[in-house]
Amino acid sequence: MRPAREILRLHFEHHLSRRAIARACSVSPTTVGDYLDRIVSTGKDWRTVSALDDSSLKTLLSPDGGKTARKPMPDFDYLRMEDEDKGRYPPTSLGGVPLDPSRRLSKEIILSLLHNGWVKGKQNVIITGPTGSGKTYIACALANSACRSGHSAYYVRLPRLLQELHIARADGSYGKLLTRLAKYAILVIDDWGLAKLGDKERCDILEVLEDRHGISSTIVASQIPTEKWHDTIGDPTIADAVLDRLVHNAHMITMSMKGDSMRKLMSKSK
C-alpha cells in the first residue's frame, strides 16, 4: 500500500496534479486517477485516511479487502495490434529475423532487449533503416516479448495516430485519448517521419510523449535517421522537446538491407 499512500499524500498535502504525481511515483496518470476516485467515493477526508494502517487502507480502497479473484492473465501470444489494417503485422518472435551482417542487426543487442530491462527502466527504443529492412518486425517482436512478461502494448502507425488525435480534438475526447495512450507500458509508433508535421500535429506528438516520459516506454520505427528528425518535425523548439523525450534514454538500432526485404522473406515463408 506504500504507492497508494504516497499518491494520496501528494494529492492531499501538496496538491500536485495527477500528471506530477504519476511522475513522482512512477505510475500512470490512470492509476493515480483510480486511487483518487476511490477515496472520493468513500466520502472520507485525508486526516481520516492518513491515520489508517496499511491493512485498513487496502480495505478502504478495495471494499472486499483485495480478496476478489484476479482476472486471468491474457494470452500474451497475441500482441494488441490496433492499426487500420489489423493483423497486417502479426504477433511475432525473432525466430524469423535474419540476424546477419547484411542488416547490421546485432544479436547481442536484440537478445539483451528481449530481457525487457528497457521496459522496467522506462527507456525507449528507436529503430531506423530503409524500407523492408525489418524495422516493424523487430519493433513488434520487442513489444511481444514485453507482453509475455505482463506488460501492455499498443501499436499504431504515426499517420493513423495523428488522425485519431485530430478526430479526438474535434469530438471532445482528446483528453481521454491521451490518457488511454499514456497507460500502455509500451507504445509502438511506426512509420515515423514519412511527412513533415503541421503545427497541431507536432504539438499533439509532444503531448503524447510528455505524458509517457519517465513513466513508460516508446518504440519508434522510422526510415529517417534521427539526425534528420528536426526537419520532419518542423518547429525547432518543439523538435528539441520531442527529441529530448525520445532520444536521450533510447536504445538505438540502425538497420541496413543488402538482401531481400523482410516482406519478401515473410511471403516466401508462408
Secondary structure as UniProt FT lines:
FT   HELIX           2..12
FT   TURN            13..14
FT   HELIX           18..25
FT   HELIX           29..42
FT   HELIX           46..50
FT   HELIX           54..61
FT   TURN            63..66
FT   TURN            76..77
FT   TURN            86..87
FT   TURN            95..96
FT   HELIX           101..103
FT   HELIX           107..113
FT   TURN            114..116
FT   HELIX           117..120
FT   TURN            121..122
FT   STRAND          124..128
FT   TURN            131..132
FT   HELIX           135..148
FT   TURN            149..150
FT   STRAND          153..157
FT   HELIX           158..171
FT   HELIX           174..183
FT   STRAND          186..192
FT   HELIX           199..212
FT   TURN            213..215
FT   STRAND          217..222
FT   HELIX           226..228
FT   HELIX           229..233
FT   HELIX           236..246
FT   TURN            247..249
FT   STRAND          250..254
FT   HELIX           262..269
//
